[in-house]
Amino acid sequence: MAVTGAAALPLMVIHLGWAAIIVLLRNREAEEKSFHKFFLLVWGIWLIPNLTGAIGTNLG
């Protein structure tokens, strides 16, 4: 949980920078597609520590 949580934070910062600077300003279709794939990866990594924390709290 700690590893995925620590990994998710810098990935979210990269994700925000990429979204704000590259994808939105350039508005290129190929970049938007790869951005969405990266978004799903970051979201999945972020979801792991949140779900394990919620499950652990409820079980524990």
N, C-alpha and C positions, 0 to 999 in steps of 0.2 A: 504494500500500500504506500509506503513512504517513497519507494523508488519511482513508481508510476506517478505519484503526486508531484514529486520533484521534477520529473521529466516533463510533465504536462505544463507546468508554468512557463518555462522558456519557450516551449513549442507554441503556446498561446501568444506570447509576445511576438515571435516570428510571424505567426499567423496574422496578427493584427497589422504588423508592418507591411506584410505582403498584400493584405487586402486593401489597406488604405493607400499605399503608394503605387503599387504595380497594377493590381487588377482593376481598381476603380478608375484610376486616372488614364490608363492606356486603353481600357475597354476592348481588349482583344479576346476573341472567342476561345482560342487555344489556351490562353492563360486562365480564363475562367474555368475551363474544364479541369485543368490540373489543380487549380485552387480548390475546387470542390472535393477532389480526391484527398488532398492534404487536409482539408477541413474535417472530413470523415475520420481520418486517421487520428488527428488531434482530439476530436471529440470522443473517440473510442478510448484513447489513452486517458483522457480526463475523467471519463465515466467510471473506469475501474476503481480508483481510490474512493470515489464518492459512493459507489454501490457497496463496496466492501465495508466502508465505514458505517453506512446505514444498516447493513445486515448485521455487522458485529454489535452495533448498539442495541438492535432489537433482540438479538439472541442472548446478549450478555449480561 
